[in-house]
């Protein structure tokens, strides 16, 4: 199974529903990867709007 990125929050997961925002609008067509370990200390997580630790796509088509 291929990893999918949520079109709403860009969270990357394996299922058909985003575990981050509970959206079902996912795409297999995504580019770039950001791994957020600590949302409180990460400036990048603030830039991309990440609220939980995990893998995020930079661009989702």
C-alpha positions in Angstrom: 0.0 0.0 0.0 1.3 3.4 -0.9 1.4 6.3 1.5 -1.2 9.1 1.0 -1.1 12.7 2.0 -4.1 14.6 3.2 -5.1 17.5 1.0 -6.3 19.5 4.1 -3.4 19.2 6.5 -0.7 17.5 4.4 -0.3 14.7 7.0 1.1 11.5 5.4 -0.5 8.1 6.4 -1.2 4.7 5.1 -5.0 4.6 5.6 -8.0 6.0 3.7 -8.8 8.5 6.5 -6.3 11.1 7.8 -5.6 10.3 11.5 -4.7 14.0 12.1 -7.8 15.8 10.8 -10.2 12.9 10.1 -10.5 14.0 6.4 -11.1 11.4 3.7 -9.6 13.6 0.9 -6.2 12.0 0.4 -3.9 11.8 -2.5 -1.0 9.5 -3.6 0.4 12.4 -5.7 2.5 14.4 -3.2 6.0 15.9 -3.3 8.5 16.6 -0.5 8.7 15.3 3.1 9.0 17.1 6.4 9.3 15.0 9.6 8.1 16.9 12.7 9.3 15.4 16.0 8.5 18.3 18.4 5.9 20.8 17.4 6.7 23.2 20.3 10.4 23.7 19.4 10.2 23.4 15.6 10.0 26.6 13.6 9.3 24.5 10.5 6.2 23.0 12.1 4.9 26.5 12.7 5.6 27.5 9.1 3.6 24.5 7.7 0.9 24.6 10.4 1.7 21.2 11.9 -0.1 20.6 15.2 1.0 17.0 15.9 4.3 15.1 15.4 4.5 13.0 12.2 5.3 13.1 8.5 4.0 15.9 6.3 4.0 16.5 2.6 5.2 19.8 1.3 3.0 19.8 -1.8 -0.1 17.7 -2.4 -1.8 17.5 -5.8 
